[in-house]
Amino acid sequence: MNLADSVKKVLKTRSHHIFQDFWRDDLKGILQDIVSDVARFGRSGVSTLSGIKKTGLKINLKETLDSSADALLIFKVLPSRIKEGFRKFKDEFIQELEQLPDQKQKTIFCIKIIGALTSFTIGAFYNIKKGKADFALSGLRRRNAFTRFIVAELIFKISQVFIYRFLSEVERELSSSDDLKNVRYFKKLISSGAPMESVKVDGLEIDKAGDQSFILIENLKRFIMTGT
């Protein structure tokens, strides 16, 4: 099966199970990891934890204690917002994909979407931690290094695992060696979490552009970051 047909099949027949499996098996572990990082930091007062150190953020103990209520709000609201954002995105993705007139355009559209998803997921992590991307949660009192750390970790880790699950399902359906190569390339990128400026596939460079694929990603990004 080719890439476009594989993507459509997974979105239409398995997306419910991907969401269900993720929220049952993966989300709990992600939240426990981040809470554990925060708890150990609160007890020690030193920013040497692997997760915090990786972000390059300098967070002091007072900032952690002052932002504890904000942390609880983020953990309560943001995962559900990310889930709803991906549900909306799935519906828009299927609608746009089915409107394209030929197989080549559908394949290119899928590659651009997957590439843009990868760029957004990794880019959000680095942009939030640097204060280059803003986020909004009703009731949030502070947007400091500590709350940025939690928001960045949640968006990155939830999106990373969810997209990897989706790509793994698509990979199982593929028969084309070129399509397999591209999907495995994206899985490697999303797994590494390394910062990047653009995504490259043989014969196609994926970067910022004004086409529909990037409009869909911007819609997803806006919803996750602001809820609108």
C-alpha positions in Angstrom: 0.0 0.0 0.0 1.3 3.5 -0.8 1.8 6.3 1.7 -1.4 8.3 1.1 -3.7 5.2 1.3 -1.8 4.0 4.4 -2.2 7.3 6.1 -5.9 7.5 5.2 -6.5 3.9 6.4 -4.8 4.5 9.7 -6.6 7.8 10.3 -10.0 6.3 9.5 -9.8 2.9 11.1 -7.2 3.0 13.8 -7.0 6.6 15.2 -9.5 5.7 17.9 -7.3 2.9 19.1 -4.2 5.1 18.9 -5.8 7.7 21.1 -7.2 5.0 23.4 -3.8 3.2 23.7 -1.9 6.4 24.2 -4.1 7.7 27.0 -4.2 4.3 28.7 -0.5 3.3 28.3 1.7 6.3 27.6 0.2 9.4 29.2 0.5 8.1 32.8 4.2 7.4 32.3 4.8 10.9 30.7 3.1 12.7 33.6 4.9 10.6 36.2 8.2 11.4 34.6 7.6 15.1 34.6 6.1 15.2 38.1 9.0 13.1 39.4 11.5 15.7 37.9 9.6 18.5 39.5 9.3 16.8 42.9 13.0 15.9 43.1 13.9 19.4 42.1 11.6 20.8 44.8 13.3 18.7 47.4 16.9 19.4 46.3 16.6 23.0 45.0 19.2 22.3 42.4 18.6 22.4 38.6 20.7 19.3 37.8 17.9 17.0 36.9 18.1 15.4 33.4 14.9 16.9 32.1 15.5 20.4 33.4 19.2 20.4 32.5 18.3 19.3 29.0 16.2 22.4 28.4 19.0 24.8 29.5 16.6 26.6 31.9 17.7 28.0 35.2 15.0 27.5 37.7 15.3 28.3 41.4 13.5 26.7 44.3 11.4 29.8 45.2 10.1 30.0 41.6 9.1 26.3 41.9 7.2 26.8 45.1 5.5 30.1 43.9 4.3 28.3 40.7 3.0 25.1 42.3 -0.6 26.1 41.7 0.2 26.9 38.0 1.8 23.5 37.7 -1.3 21.7 38.8 -3.4 23.7 36.4 -1.1 22.9 33.5 -1.1 19.2 34.3 -4.9 19.3 34.5 -5.7 21.2 31.4 -3.0 20.9 28.8 -3.1 17.1 28.1 -6.8 17.3 27.3 -6.2 20.3 25.0 -3.5 18.4 23.1 -5.8 15.4 22.7 -8.6 17.6 21.4 -6.2 19.5 19.1 -5.1 16.2 17.5 -8.7 15.0 17.1 -9.6 18.2 15.2 -6.4 18.0 13.2 -7.3 14.4 12.2 -10.7 15.4 10.8 -9.2 18.3 8.8 -6.4 16.1 7.5 -8.8 13.5 6.1 -11.0 16.1 4.6 -8.1 17.8 2.8 -6.5 14.6 1.7 -9.7 13.3 0.1 -10.1 16.5 -1.9 -6.8 16.2 -3.7 -7.2 15.0 -7.3 -4.4 12.5 -7.8 -2.1 10.1 -6.0 1.1 12.1 -6.4 -0.5 15.2 -4.8 -1.8 13.1 -2.0 1.6 11.6 -1.3 3.3 15.0 -1.3 0.6 16.4 1.0 1.1 13.5 3.5 4.9 14.0 3.5 4.5 17.7 4.1 2.0 17.1 6.9 4.3 14.6 8.6 7.3 16.8 8.2 5.5 19.8 9.5 4.2 17.8 12.5 7.7 16.7 13.3 9.0 20.3 13.0 6.2 21.7 15.2 6.7 19.0 17.9 10.4 19.5 18.2 10.3 23.3 17.5 7.7 23.9 20.2 9.9 22.4 22.9 12.9 24.7 22.0 10.8 27.8 21.3 8.8 27.6 24.5 11.9 27.0 26.7 13.6 30.1 25.1 10.5 32.2 25.6 10.0 32.6 21.8 6.5 30.9 21.8 3.7 32.1 24.0 1.0 29.9 25.5 -2.3 30.7 27.2 -4.2 28.8 29.9 -7.2 30.4 31.7 -6.2 30.9 35.3 -2.5 30.7 34.8 -0.7 33.3 36.9 2.9 33.0 35.7 4.7 32.4 32.5 8.2 31.9 34.0 11.0 29.4 33.4 9.3 26.8 35.6 5.9 26.9 33.9 7.6 27.1 30.5 9.5 23.9 31.4 6.3 22.0 32.2 4.4 23.2 29.1 7.3 22.5 26.8 7.8 19.0 28.3 4.1 18.1 28.0 3.7 19.3 24.5 6.9 17.7 23.3 6.5 14.3 25.1 2.8 13.8 24.4 3.1 14.8 20.7 6.3 12.9 20.3 4.9 9.6 21.5 1.5 10.1 19.8 3.1 10.9 16.4 5.5 8.0 16.7 2.6 5.6 17.4 0.8 7.0 14.3 3.9 6.6 12.1 4.4 3.0 13.3 0.8 2.1 12.3 1.4 3.7 8.9 4.7 1.9 8.5 2.9 -1.5 9.0 0.7 -0.8 5.9 3.4 0.3 3.5 4.8 -1.7 0.6 6.8 1.0 -1.2 10.5 1.1 -0.3 10.6 4.8 -0.8 7.6 5.4 1.4 9.1 3.1 4.1 12.3 5.1 3.9 10.5 8.4 4.4 8.4 7.2 7.3 11.4 5.7 9.1 13.3 9.0 8.5 10.5 10.9 10.3 10.3 8.3 13.1 14.1 8.8 13.7 13.7 12.6 13.7 10.8 12.6 16.2 12.6 10.1 18.4 15.8 12.1 18.5 14.2 15.4 19.5 17.1 17.3 18.1 16.5 21.0 17.0 16.2 21.5 13.3 15.5 24.3 10.8 13.7 22.2 8.2 13.0 18.6 7.2 14.4 17.1 4.0 13.1 14.2 1.9 14.6 13.1 -1.4 13.4 15.5 -4.1 11.3 17.6 -1.6 12.4 20.1 0.9 9.8 20.7 3.6 10.0 24.1 5.3 7.7 27.0 6.0 5.2 27.6 3.2 1.8 29.0 2.6 0.1 25.8 1.4 -2.8 24.0 3.0 -0.6 21.5 4.8 1.1 24.2 6.9 -2.3 25.9 7.5 -3.5 22.7 9.1 -0.4 22.5 11.3 -0.8 26.2 12.3 -4.4 25.5 13.3 -3.2 22.6 15.5 -0.4 24.7 16.9 -2.7 27.6 17.8 -5.2 25.3 19.4 -2.6 23.5 21.6 -0.9 26.8 22.6 -4.0 28.9 23.2 -7.1 26.7 23.1 -8.7 28.7 20.3 
